[in-house]
Amino acid sequence: MIYLDAAATAPVRREVLEAMWPLFTSDYGNPSSHHTVGESAARALDYARRLVATELNCRPADVVFTSGGTEADNLAIKGIALATPRGRHIVASAIEHPAVLETLDYLKRLHGFRITLLPVTSAGLVEPEILRNALAPDTTLCTIMYANNEVGTVQPLPELARICREYSVPFHTDAVQAAGWLPLDTAELGVDAMSISGHKLGAPKGSGVLFARSRIPLEPLIHGGGQERGKRSGTENVAGAVAVATAICLAQQERESNCAASVARRNHLINTVLTGIEGAILTGDAQKRLPNLASFCFPGASGEAILLELERAGVISSSGSACAAGDSEPSTVLLALGIDSDIAQTALRLSWTPATTDAEIALAARSVVASVRAVQALK
């Protein structure tokens, strides 16, 4: 089997499991407890926080451990919007993850916020001047994802964040898909808040991080014992914190070498598919895209049939976001790129981990060509 659905989830890394094990066996205490077992767990939690802060180039006080990317997005957007809003206007891109779009819808329905969804180019990019023109005196937050989870387009984040800074608008980014492959230096990116999910990086599901600058007020979603400096109450998942911290550290240390190899694999796969299948459409930006993701549409073919054919050939892939699996409606991301709804139903997304080999990608590329041709022959 060749697993090419890493954008949905990745296997847990051995180094991460080894880092977690003591937190289940010896340092299993409650970090709020004032005895040796609890203090040992508290030291592990502090270690994880400092490790993340080093990789993100921020203060440890800016790091909040969460249950994943969805909670981090919710905490950032609701937390900033409801804390000390200068108005009730939020700006986002039209291709955000459901964790962002549904949060915005909640704020609109229950708190009267006005939401502006920025259009994107046919490659999925937010144009800086479009953002500038959307900002208003009552804009209290802008949230634009770092890299899209369906088509892989990478946004010009520092430029977008700089525009928001000119207008004193806090800037949040969903970096869930980007974290394993792109730089995470929050100072260089210029972001005020950033969401990361552990299970995309080789940590277990249920672990995540929110970076949120301490100078920006943040209303908590979960109330209770005041853990995480009052930003997220509840007994901390110390093993999960150590896991996601270790995964972030490993991904950033290996990033340059992993990216160089993965870009070559990505380009080979894209070229093989585009030359092997007449009418195939590459979705997302051809160059400004994640190193480990290739996405296509195949007009006239059934996307579901292609997935089944590929699985029979031993290649595991997806049609897009795992959070929308089973939804019969076309992808809102592809529609925002200007792709016709019928064509959007033929989408195929292939994504991989750094452990995926050149040979596996080459075999998968040939399998895609053969599978699409087989489906087209049935029409």
N, C-alpha and C positions, 0 to 999 in steps of 0.2 A: 504493500500500500504506500502511495505517495500522498502525504497529508499537505494540502495546499489551502487550508482554511485558518491560517494562523491569525488573521484579522479578527476571527471570532473568538479564538482562545488558543493559547500555546501550552505545550507540556511544561510541567514544573521541572526546573533545573535541579540537578543533583546537589549543587552547591547551596541552593536555597533550602532544600530539604535538610541538609546537614546543619545549616545555621538554625533552623527551626527546632530540631530535635531536642536540644537541652531545655527549651521552653515548655516542652510537654512532659519531660521526665524528671528534671532536677530543679529548674528555675521556674516552676509552674505557679508561683504565688501571685496574689493580687497586688499590682504595683502600688496600690493605695494603702496596703497594710504595713504597719510599723513593726515588723519583725524581720528576721534575717531572710526568710524565704521571699517575703514581699519586697524587701529592699533589693534583693538579687534581681527580681523581675523588673523593678523600677530602673535599675542600672541598664538592663537589656533594652528597655524602652527608650531610655535616654541615648544609648548608643545608636539605636535605629534612627532616632530623630536627627542626631548630629550627622549621621552618614548621609541621610537624604539632604540635609541642609548644605553639606559640602558639595554634593553633586548638582544641586540647584543654585548654588551660590547665593544663599539667603541665610537668614538667622534661624536657629532652631525654633524660636518662638513663632516663626511663620509657617511651621509644618504641622498639619493636622492629619492624623491617621483616620481613615474612613473604611467603610466596607467595600469600596470599589469606586469606579469612575462615575456611576450614576449618582451615588450619594454625594460625591465630591462636587459634581455639577450642580446638584440641587442646593447644597450648602453654600456654594459660591454665589449662585444667582439669587436665590431667595434671601440668603444671608446679607448680601450687600444691598439688594434692592429694598429690603424691609428695615435695615438698621437705621440709617440716617439719610434717606433719599432726598436729593435736591429737587426731585420731580418724579413723575411717574411715567417716564419714557425709557424704553430699553431698545437698543439696536443689536441685531444679530444677523448672521447670514442666512440665506434661504436653504442652505444645505447642511444645517446642523444635525447632530445626532438626536434621536427622539428624547434622550435624557435632558437635552437643552430645550427642544421645541415644546415638549409637554410641560416643562417647568415654566416656560414663558406663558403658555396657555393658562396655567393655573394662576399666575400673577395677573393676567388679563381678566379672567373670569371672577376671581374672588377678591382682588385688590384694586381693580380699576386701572391697571397699567396699560399704556399704549405701546404696542410692539411694532417696530419697523424691521421687516425682513429684507435685507439687501439682496438685490439680484446679483447673479454671478455671470461671468463670461461662459461661452460654450465649453471652455476648458475647466470651469469650476473655480475661477479666481475672483476674489473680491477686489474691485478696482479702488485704489485709495481715495480718489476724488469722489466716488460714489459714497464712501463712508463719510468723508468730510461734509458733504452736503446733507447727510442724514442727521448729523449731530445737531442738537438744539439746546437752548438754555436749561430745559428741564430733563435732559438726558442724564440718567443716574447710573447707567451701566452699558458697556458694550461687550458682547461675547461672540467671539469668532474662533472656530476650531483651527488648530494648528495644521492638521492634515486630515483629509476626508477619509472616512472609514470604508466608503464604497468605491470611490474612483481613485483615491490616493493623491489627489492634488494637494500640494503644500502651499499654504498662504504666505504672503510676504509679511510675516508677523511683526518684525521690528518696525516696519514702516506704518502699519496699521495702528500699532500701539503708540507710536510717536504722535500720530494725529490726535488720538484720544487724549494723550497727555497734554497737548496744546490747549485742549478744551476742558482740562481737569476732569475727564470722565474716566472712572476706573475701567480697566480692561481685563477681562477674563478669557482664558482659552482652554478649550477641551483638548488636552494633549494625549488622550488615551492611545490613539493609533501612532502618534509621533514618537512617544517616549522611548521606544526601543531602537530608534533609528536616527533621530535628529537631535541637535544640541538642546540642552535643557537649562542653560544658564539664564536665570530669570532676569538678571540685570541687563544682559545683552539683548534679550528678547524684549525687554521693557514692559513685561506684563505685571499686573497687580495680583492676579490669581490664576492658578493653573491646576487642572485636574489630571490625575494619573490613575490607571487601573493596574493592579499587580498581575492579573492573569493573562495579560497580553505580553508580559515580559519574562515569564517563567516563574512567577510566584503563584500560589493557589488562588482560586476564586474566593472572593470575599475579603480581599485586601486592596487598599487604595490609599492615595494621598491627595490632600488638597494643600497647595501652597497658597497662602493668603497673607499679604503684607499686614503686619500688626497695626500699622497706622490707619488702616481702613476698617471701620466698624463692621462687625459681622454678627448678625442675629442668629443664634443657634437654632437648629431644627429639632434637636433632641435635648430635653431638659432633665436634670436629675442631679447627680453628685458633683457636677462641675469639672469632670475630667477634660483633658486636652485644653487646659486653661479656660474652661468654661465654654468652649466652642463646640464640643461634642461630648455630651455626658454619656456615661455607661462604662463599665469595666473594660479597660482596653484589651484588644486582641494583640497581646504582646508578640506571640509567634507570628501573626500576620504582619505586624509592623516590621519585625526583623526580616521577614520574607520579602516584603516589597522593597525595603531599603537595600537588601542584598541584591535583588534583581535589578534595581535601578543602577546601582553601582557597577555591576558586571556589564550591563548593557552599555553604559557610557564609556567604560574602560575599553570595550571591544568595538565601539561604534565605527571608528574609521576603517578598520580592516574589514569588518562585516559589511559595511556599506559598499566598499570598492568591489568586493566579490559579488554582492547581491545585485548591484546595478548591471554588471555584465550578464548575470542570469536573467534579470528582468528584460533587458534589451534583446537578448536572444529569443526569449519566449515571445515577446511582442512581434519581433520581425518574422518569426516562424508562422505565427498565427495570421498576421496581416498579409503575408505573401502566399500562404497556403489556402486561405478561404476568401473567395471573391465576395466583396461587399462587407467584410468584417469592419466594425467600427471600434477604434480604441476610445474609451471614455476617460475623461480627465486630461490633464495637461501632459503632453508627450515627454517633457523634460522635468518640469517642476512637480515631481511626484515621488511618493515613497519608493525607496529602493527595492522593497519586497512585495510590491503589489502591481498586478496587471489586471485590467478590467476591460471587457468588451461587450458589444451588442452584435447580434447576428440576425439581421432582418430576414424574416421569412422562416426562421427556425423557432422551435419551442424551447424556451430556456429550461424548463423542467425536464424535458426529454434529453437535453444536452447533459444536465447534471447526472441523470440516471445512466446515460451511456458512458460518461466518464467514470462513474463509480464502478460500473461493470468492468472497465479497463483498469481499475485499481487506483484511480485518482480521485481524491476527496476534495471537493471545491464547494462554492456557494454562488448564489445569485446576487448577493449583496449583504446588507446588515443582518447579522444573526438576530438582532432585536426585532426585526420585522419578518422573521421566518413564519411562513404560513399565511402571510397577508397576500390576498389576491390582487390588491391594488398595485399599480406600477410605482416604482421608487420615486419618492418626492425629490430625491437628489438628481436623478436622471431627468426628470421633468424640468427641474430648475435649470439644467444645462441646455434645455431646448430640444431634448430628444422626444420624438413622438411616443405617445403612450403604448402603442402596439410594439414598437421597437424596444422600448424600455423593458417590456416583458421578456425579452430574449437575453437579458444580462447574464454575464458570467464574471465572477471575481475569483482570481487566483492569488493567494498570499502565502508566504512561507517564513520559516524561522531561519536564523543564521546557520543552523545545522543542515539545512537542505543542500544537497550537492548539485554540481553542474550536471551530472548524469541524470539525476532525478528531474531537474527542470527540462532538460532536453527531451527526455521520455514523455514528460507531461505535455510539452508543447506539441509533439507528434500526436499524442492521444487526443488533444483538443481538436486538431485538424481532422483527424479520422472520425471523431465523435460527431462533430458538427456536420461533416459531409454525410455521415450515416443518417443523421436526423433529417438533413435537407433532402436526401434521396427518398425519404418516406412521404414527402409532401405530394 
